[in-house]
Amino acid sequence: MEIHQLRYVVAVAEASSFTKAAAALHVAQPGVSAQIRLLERELGQDLFDRSGRQVRLTDAGEAVMPYARSALAAIDGVREAAEEIGGLLRGHIAFGTVTSHGADLSSLLSAFHRDHPAITITLTEAGREELVAALLEGRLDGAIVALGARPLEGLGLQVIDDQPLVAAVAAHDPLAQRRSITLERLCERTLICLPTGSGVRSILETASRAAGLTPNVAFEASSPRALVSLVGQGLGVAVVPAPYVRNRDGVVALEIRPALRGRLALAWRLQGPVGPAARVFLERARAVL
């Protein structure tokens, strides 16, 4: 088994194509196919289903992928560690974030790049569940994630934002004359919410379930700002962190009773290798955020 064979397997899995993977790797496509065939013979299992238009991982391929990624990460870590000892910090950092947050991420990234110009950084925006999976699989070195009702196993966490959740209602809604709303009354209204799996949605559903209630979610949007915009159009009531409603014309924030809170955290994987570049970046992120 050769390291370049594992690189080919990961590249093909990510591209769902031998041709696209070969182009990304700057290698001839027949060479990629031949090396993966050699690896499959050695393992005694097909790693890819080649019968459709898109190449897909087989069950064996799915089982092999986490180990292939870990092996490649370890190899890259060896190289980065040797360069760090020599005083030259190089490498690549993959960082993720939820779509909307109050962290000054741009300042963090720009300052880090000025101090370490030889380190490249990839920034990915995604939902909470996707970010958590990528962290646990080692595809991301760190991420800003929304915390839900359940703890996130296997991750180190540092809370960077903790805000009350409020009910955002249109200014012309009769509820706008009130200062607060009960969870029971809230669940009776047409709700606009973040998607299932998001931190705010998890908190709302868990609190409602504990009270024997079911939220009447009719609309979903991917960011709190989009939810508030829909509220302004009179489409329903949104549950969002309080800062997204402040100074927003046409929308009023009501306290939710009992109180609910939304939290964001810097997250990183507790198990598995961490390269020098990622370690330095996470130390900076923990201090700044």
ABEGO torsion letter per residue (X at the ends): XBAAAAAAAAAAAAAGBAAAAAAAAGBBAAAAAAAAAAAAAAAGBBABBAABABBBBBAAAAAAAAAAAAAAAAAAAAAAAAAAAAGBBBEBBBBBBBABBABBAAAAAAAAAAABAABBBBBBBBBAAAAAAAAAAGABABBBBBBBABBBBGBBBBBABBBBBBBBBBAABAAAABABBBAAAAAABBBBBBBBGBAAAAAAAAAAAAAGBBBBBABBBABAAAAAAAAAAGAEBBBBBAAAABGBBGBBBBBBOBBBBBBBBBBBBABEBBBAAAAAAAAAAAAAX
